[in-house]
Amino acid sequence: MNRCQIDGHIIGGDKTFIIAEIGNNHNGCVNRAKLLVDVAVQAGANCVKFQMRHMEEVYRKRSLRKEGDDLGSEYVIDLLSRFELDLDEHRLLFDYCKERSITYLCTPWDQESVEVLEGFGVAAYKVSSADLTNMVLLERLAKTDKVLILSTGMSTEDEILKAVEFLDSKNVRYILLHCNSTYPAPLQDINLKFLGRLSGMCPLVGYSGHERGISVSLAAVALGAVVIERHITLDRAMEGPDHAASLTGVEFRRMVNGIREVEAALGNGEVRHVSQGEMINRESLGKSLVAKRAMTAGSIVSRDDVCVRSPGQGLSPQYFDQLIGIKIGRDLSEEDFFFESDLTGSQVGPDDYTYRRPWGLPVRYHDFKEYQSKVTPDFWEFHLSYSDLELDPRDYLDENMQYPGDLVVHAPELFSGSRLMDLASPDESYRSMSISDTQRVISITKNLKENFFKGSASPLIVANIGGFTMDQPLDRGLHYEYYERFADSIRELDLSGVELIPQTMAPFPWHFGGQRFQNLFVCPDDIVKWCDHLDLRICLDVSHSFLTSNHFSLDFYEFVSVVAPLVAHIHIGDGIGVNGEGLQIGSGEIDFVRLAEILDQKCPVASFIPEIWQGHKNGGEGFWIALKHLNGIL
């Protein structure tokens, strides 16, 4: 049994089942118990767990009369006698958990408690470490045919094996929790690596922790725990032994967040994929095979014709030996990259395309003439870098030439001094610099327009307008302030003769070779609200919005339906997961036929370009492949 289900939660799936053990930390007060349920919900727990005892069924009569037991037993019995909730209070808590949409579990310490809880309809049972060897209780629990979660504290390995053998003989679905039953538990006594031994006895294992802090619980998840149980308290200084080994609500929330981060980082451990962020850094930091000298088509490549240089945008140096001796099929200038197509002889080029909407190509100043000699799209989208702002376009365009096609400009995201454009920055000096840089882009766009004449409308400027944070996303309450600062920036810009269109963004943009958090123009409701407020249209980046939908569990096609009436322009690439953006069409998860139906209905004249990461390489090979895939669909 590699998976089981408790109250709709899949145990053994992608998410750790997190139990907030309230136990008797309510100290006999049902209102305090309800407050602890609230704290557990706010902390992100999947489940709260209580304890139920019928004292006369658990303890000897002599023990209850305090006749002859040691002081430890007397202390525990005294506390339990004062802190136990009655059955009506448990029923109230069971119903309250339903109201708060959190699973109620309870540990029965005796058979009578099992009968009571069966009447409640609990989803599963937790067995305390003290009862792992209690075959009588286990026999009764086995008959409920519900999942059992058993702590293994205080038991030897032989005792655990005997319990496992018994449960297997009864065909019980169960989970074993590694546990050290001291409160708090010393770190040197926890022996967390025993989780590995435990997983050899049972495929589903977890950890019930009583140590201080959250580090061990996070490590348990990394070692394969699918259930984490920790005590929760309102105040560690309260009376009772469990409080000292408990987490406060803030600490529990920190643990839950940490567990979710560990889950995200674990992966499947089966295949080593190069991540999107690594690919970006590989392109800039890696090495390529380049031509040491100019070569003409038909030349045979020798070792003296090849050298290794950065960036890593060409053929990997691992193919050095395969490259030597081939007949090159194209002219190369000095330091041109070699590509895989030089080995295969199958470079992809442009074709004839039929689209129902205007289409264009992304270009830079330096490669515009190359593309312009191959195809005649409806428009050109100039992607500017911060260094392009210092260039004279007349060095790359024929000054008096009126090029067929319209014009779109993509503003730089990065400006000199490693400054990201941020028209919503809370730093006023930074926002002011972003406004100034954006105004420069507007001026350049107006000048470029003179060379393009097909369209009469104002040229579009696609912009990533900012609103990013470094370490965590913004609290929802702060979004309004950031959007208002962006609104102020819009009012301070001279936008006459152009139309600025914010680009829809993914939640995790890549900046400087690492990941940030994006907060503005991410979610559809915000996009619609603020575009209506500011009278803006948008550039729909299909890949970005697909990643957003995956991250926030939104329906991507509904997302597009909601924002489509605001779309002036579209960047089209495939996507996968929450980080795989700008993928080649067909290599991700987007249904482009379904997407096209929505776009045809709600924004039929919006223009598009293929936005394929590194699509410009090898003469635009990635763009030509994408355009061929999309031919007839759009």
N, C-alpha and C positions, 0 to 999 in steps of 0.2 A: 504494500500500500504506500505509494509515493505521494498521494494527496488525499485529503479528506475535507469535509466542509462543516463549518460551524456557523449557523445563523447567516448563511449567505457568504461567509468569508472562506476563501479557498486557502487551506493550510497546506503549505508546500509549493505554492505558486510564486509569483514575483514579489509579493508583499509579505513582510513579517507580520504575524498576528501579535498585537501588543496588548497585554493584559495589565490593567491598573488594579493591583491588589489592594482593595480597601480593607478587607479582613475585618478586624475590630478597631481600626483606627478612627472610627466614629465615636469610640468610647461610650457607646450605649445611647447616643443621641441620634434619632432618625433624621432630624433636620440637618445635623452635621453630615450624616451619611449622604443625604441628597446634595448638599454642597460639594462633597467630594466627588459625587457623580458629575456635577457641573464642571468641576476642575479637570476631571479626567477627559470629558468631552472637549474642553478648550485646549487641552494638551495634545489631543489627537489620538488618544487611545482607541482601540477597536472594541474593548471589552472592559467592564468592571467586574470584580469578583469579591464576593462576601464569603462568610463562613457561617455554618449552621450546626449547632450542637444541641442535643438533648442531654443535659449534664448527667442525668441518672443512667443514661445509656452509654456514656463515654467513660465515667469514672466509677470506681468502687464506692459503695456507700460509706465505708470507713474513711476513704480519702475525702469525700464530701464533708464528713464530720470532722476532718482534720485530726484523725486519730492515727498517728504513727508515720505519716509521710514526711519526707525531708522538706526543708524550707522552700526549695525551688518549686516543688509541686504545690505547696500551700499558696505560694505567691501567684502562680498561674491560675489556680482554681479560684482564688479570691478575685482576680481581675476578670476572669471569664464570667463569674457570677454577676459581677456588676455591669459588664459591658455587652452581654448578649442581647440581641434584639429579639422581640417576640415574633410569632409567625405572621401576625397582621402587619407588622412593620416590614417584614421581608416581602409580603405581597405588595405593599405600597411601593417599595423600592423596585420590585420587578416591573410594576406598571410605569413607574417614573422613568426607568431606563428605556422602556418602549417609547415614551413621549420624547425623550432626548435622543432617540435613534442610536443607542449604544447597547451592545449585548450584555445581558445580565448573566453571570455565572456564579455558582456558589459551590463551596467545598462542603460536602456532607461528612460529618465526623462519625456518623452512626447510621444504622439501617433505618431508623425511624425518620431521620432527616431526609433520607432518599425518598421515602414514601411521600413526605410533604412536598419535596421539590418536584417529584413526578406530577403531583397535582398542579403545580405552577405551569408545567410545560417547558422547563429549561432546555436549552439547545444541546448542552453537553455538561460533563462533570469534571471538576478538578479534584484530584486525589492528593491529599497532603503527603509530605514525606513520611509523616508518622504512620500513615496507613498503607504504605507500599507493600508491607509484609502482612497486611490484614486480609487474608484470603476470604474470610467470611464477608467482609464489606465488598471486596472485589467481585465475589460471586454475585452479590445482589446488583451491583452496578453493571455487570456484564449482561444481566437480563433486561436492562433498559434499552439495549441496542443503540446506545448513544456513544459518541466519541468520548474517550477518557483522556485527560491530560494528567500525567502522574509525575510528581516531583520525586527525585531519587536521593534527596539529602538524608543523611544519617544511616544509609544502607551500604552494605558491602557489595562488591561486584557479584558475588554468588547470590545474594538476596535479590539483586536486580534481575539476574538471569532467571531465577525461579519465578519471579513475577511475570517476566516476559513469556516464559514457557506456559504459565497458567493462562495468561491473556490470549496467547496464540491458540491454545486448546479450545478456548471459548469463542474464537473468531471475532475478537473484540477489535474495533478500530481505536488505536491509541497513539499517544505522543509521549515520549519520555523527556523530562526536563532535568538537565544537570543542575545540581543545587548543593550549596553548602549551608546547612541549617544552623548558622550562628548569626547573631543580630547585634551589630554589624559583623560581617564575615571578614577576617583578615585576608588580604590579597594573597599571601603566600599559601593559604589553605584552599584556595578556590580550585586549582588544578583544571583550568579551563580546557586544556588539551584533551581531557577525558571525553569531551564531546565527540571526538573521533572514535573512541571505543564504543560510546553509546550508540553512534550511528551504525555500528556494525551489528547491534542488537535490534535496532528499530530504524526504519528509513526516515521517520519524522522525529527530529529531536529539537529541543529548545533549551532555554536557560531561565531559571528562576533565581534572581540575584538578590542578595541582602547586603552587599558591600556598599561602601560609601562611593558616591560619584556615579558616572555613567560610562566610563571608558571600557569596563569589562563587558557590559552589555553590548556595546558597539562591536567589540572584538568577537563576541559570541555570534553575532550576525555574520561577520566575515568568515567565521569558522563553520557556518552552515546551520545555525539555529533558525528555525522557522517560526518559533514562538518565543517571545520575551515577556517575562512576568516580573514586574517590580512593584513594591509597595508604594503607596502614595499617601501623603499626609498634608494636613494644613499647617502643622507646626511640629518639628522634630523634638521639641522640648516637652511635648504632652506626655501624660502618664501612660505607660505601657511599653513593652519591650520592642514592638514592631516600629514605633515612630523613629527610633534612632537609626534604623536600617532603611528608612523610607526616603522617597524623593518628594520635594515640594512640587507644586504645580508647574512652576517655572522650570525647575530641573527636569521634570518629566517631559515637558514640551521640548526642551533642549535635546533630551535623549531621543524622542520620536523624530525630530528633525535630523539628528545624526544618523539614526537607523535608516531613514529614507535616503540620505546621502550615500550611505554605505551600499544600500541596495542598488542605487543608480550606478555606483562605481564598480560593482562586482562583475557585471556582464555575464556571459554564459561560460567563459573560460575555455571555449572550444576552438575558436578561430581568432587569429591576430589580425584585426582589421586596422588599416590606417584611417584614423578618424579625420573628419573634415578639418578640424583645427591643425592636425599634423600635416595634412596635405597642403594647407596654406603655407605652413612653415617649411615644408619640404621644397615647395616651389621657390621660396626665397633663399633658403639656406643650403639646399642640396646642390649636387653637382650634375653636370650634363656633358655629353660629348658634343664638341663644337668643331667647326672647320678651322684648321690652323691657317689656311690660305684660301683664296678664292678658287672655286672649282667649276668646271663646265659640265653640263649634262653629258653622260657617256664616259666620264672619267672613272678609272678604277681607284678605289680608296686604298691608300697605303697608310702605314703607321705614322709617316711624316705629315699626313694630311689631317690628323686628329689630335686634339688635346682635350683635357678635362678642365672645365671652368664652371663657376656658379653664374647665374642661379640654376636651379634644378628644373628648368622648364622644357628640356629636351630629352633625348634618349639617355637612359641610365648608363653610367660607366661600366656596369656589369656586362653590357653588350659590346664592349670594345672589340673583343676578338671576332665576334660575328660580323661586325661592321667592316673589318679589314678584308679587302679583296672583292667587295661587291662593286657593281657598276652603278654609279649614282645616276638617278633619273631626272635630275633638275639642276639648274645653276645654283651655286651657293656663293655668297660673299664671305669674306673673312669673318670668323666668329659667328656665322649662322649656326643655329642648332641643327644637329641631326635628329630625325624622328623615327619612330617605329615604321612608318610608311616607307622610309628609305630601305629598310630591310625587306619589307614585304612587297614593295612596288605597287601599293594599292592606296594611294592618297585620294581622299574624297574631295571633290570640288563642288562648285555651285551647280544648280539645275534650274529648270523652269518651274515656277511656283504659281499656284492658283489659290488665292485666299479671298475670303468674303470681306475682309477688313484691311485697312492699310497696314503694311508690314515694313520693318526697317532692320538695320544692322547697327550693332554697337561698334564704334570705331574710336581710335585715338588719332591725334594729328598725324603721327608718323606713319600710320598704315592706311590712312584714308584713301590715298591715290591707288594703292594696291587693290583695295576692295572695289573702288569706283571703276576700275578697269575691268572688273569681272561681272558685276551685276548692277542693275538699276532698280533699287528698291523705291518704295514710296517716300521714304525719309531716311535720314541718317541720325543716329544718336551719338553725339560726341561725349565720351566719358572723359572728364577732366580729372587730372591729378593736381595736387598743389603745385608741382613744378610746372605743369602746363600753364598756370596762371602767369608765369614769367615769360612765356614764349610768345612770339609774334605769329599769329595764324597765317599771315601772308607768306611765311617761309614754307608752309605746307600746302596752302591752297593757291591756285592761280588768282591773282588779285582781281582781275576783271571778269573772271569766269562766273557765269550764272549756272550753277549745278542743278540738274534736274532732281527733284525731290525736296521734301520739306526738312525741317530741322528740329531736333530735340537735344537738349543738353542735360547731362547728368552731372550735378554739382559734386565737387570733391567731398568726401567724408572726412578726410584728413588734410590738415593744413600745416604749413611750416611750423617748426617748433614742437612737433608731435602733438598738435592740438586737433582734437576732433570737433567738427562742427556741432555746436550745441546752442540752438536758438531758444532753449528752455532752461539754460543753466541758472542755478540760484546765485552763482557768482556773477555779479553785474559786469565786472570788467571782462570776464570771459564771454559773456553773452554779447557784449558790445563788440568784441573782436569778431565773433561769429557773424554778427550783422554786417560788419565791414567787409569780411571775406565774401559773404553772400552777395553783397552789392557789387563786388568786383566780378563775380560770376555773371550777374545780370548784365553788366556792361559788356562783357565778352560775348554773351549770347546775342545781344543786340547787334554787335559788330559782325558776328558770324552770319546773322540773318541776311546780310547784304548779299551773300554769295549763294543764297538758296531762295527759289522763287515759286515753287509749286503751290504752296499753301498760302492763304491770306491771313489765317488766324495767328495770334501771338504765339511765338515758340514756347513750348513747354520746358520747364526746368524741373527735373526730378531731383528731389533732395531727401536725404536722411537727416531729419531736422534736429536730432538729439533727444535728450530725455533719458539718457542712460545712467546707470549706477554701477559701481565697481563690485561690491561684495554681496549685495542682496537686492532683490527688486523693491521698488517703492511700496510702502503701505498704501492701500487704495485711497486713503484720505488725502494723500499728498499729490495724487495725479492732477487734481484740479489746479493746484498752484503751478505745476509745471506747464500745463496747457495754457494757463493765463499768461505766463511769461512768454510762451511761444506766440500767443496772440499779440502781446505787446511788440514782439520782434517783427511780426508781419506788418503791424501798423507803422513801424519805424522804417521799413524798407520802401524804396521807390520801385514799385513793381510795374510801372507803366511800360507797355509794349511787350511784356512777358507774362506767363502764367506759372506760378510756383505750385508744384503738386507734390505733397509729401508722399513718400513711398511707404507702403505697408511693411511692417517690420516683424522679424522673428523675435522670440523672447530672449534669445542668446546670441547677440551679434559677436563677430570675431574682430577684435581690435588689437593691434600690435602683437599678433601671434597668440592671443589668449581670449578667453571668453568674458564678456560683460553681461549686464542685464539691461534689456531695453524695456521702456515703460510706456512710451507714447506711440500712437498709431499702430498698436499691436492688436487689440481686441475689437471686434466689430462694433459693439455698442458705443465705445469711446470714439471710434472713427466717424460713425454717423453723427453723433452728437456734436463733435467739434468741427466737422466739415460744414454742417448746417449752420453752426454758430458763426464760423469765420468765412462762409461762402467759398469754400475750397473744393476742388476736385482732387482725386488721388491717382497715384500710380499703383496699381495692384501688382505686387510681386507675388506671383502664384506660389512659388516655392516657400517664401517667408511665411505666407499665411497658412500654408499647409502645415508647416512646423508649429506655428502658433496653435492651430486646431488640435494637433496631436498633444501638445503640452497641456492645454487647458481642457482636454476631452470635449472639444467642440466638433460639430459636424462641419467639415470643411466646405461642402457644397452649399450648406445653409449659410455659412460665413460669406461665401462669394455672392449668394443671392442677396444678402443684406446690404453689402457694400457696392454691388455692381452698378446701381444707378449713379454712383459718384465717380465711377472709373473713367478717366480720360485716356489712360495709357496703361499698357500691360507689359510686365516682364515675365516671360514664360520659361520656367525650368522645372524639372521634376524634383521630388523631395522624398525623404524617408526619415522616420523617427522624429526627433526633436532637434537634430543637429545637421542632418544630411540635406544641405541646401544646394541649389544650382546644379543638380544632377542632369545628366543627359536624358532627353525625353525617352521614356520607356524603361529607364533603369531604376526608377523609384516606384511609388505607390499611387500616383495620381491617375485617375481615369480622365483622360483628356477629351474623350468624346462626350462624357457627361458634363465636364467643365464647359466645353464649347457650346452645348445646348443652353446653359445658363447665360453665358456671355452673349450669345446671339439674341437671346430674348431681352436682356436687360441693359446691355451696352453694345449694340451692334456695330457702332462706328468707332469704338475705341481702337487705337492703333496698338501694335505689339512688336516687340523684338524677342529673339531667342536669348535668354539670359543664362548661358551655360558657363559654369566656372571653367576658366582657361579655354573657352571655346575659340579664342582667336589664334591659338597655337597652330603651327603647321598650316599657315595660309587660311585660317578660319575653319579648319576641318570640323571642329565641334559645332559651329553654327550651321554648316551645311548639312550635317547629320540631323540636327534638330529640325531645321526647316523642312527637310524631306519627310521626317516623321509627322510633322504637323500639316503637311500639304493636303488639302482637301478636308481637313478637320476644322480649321479656322476660316 
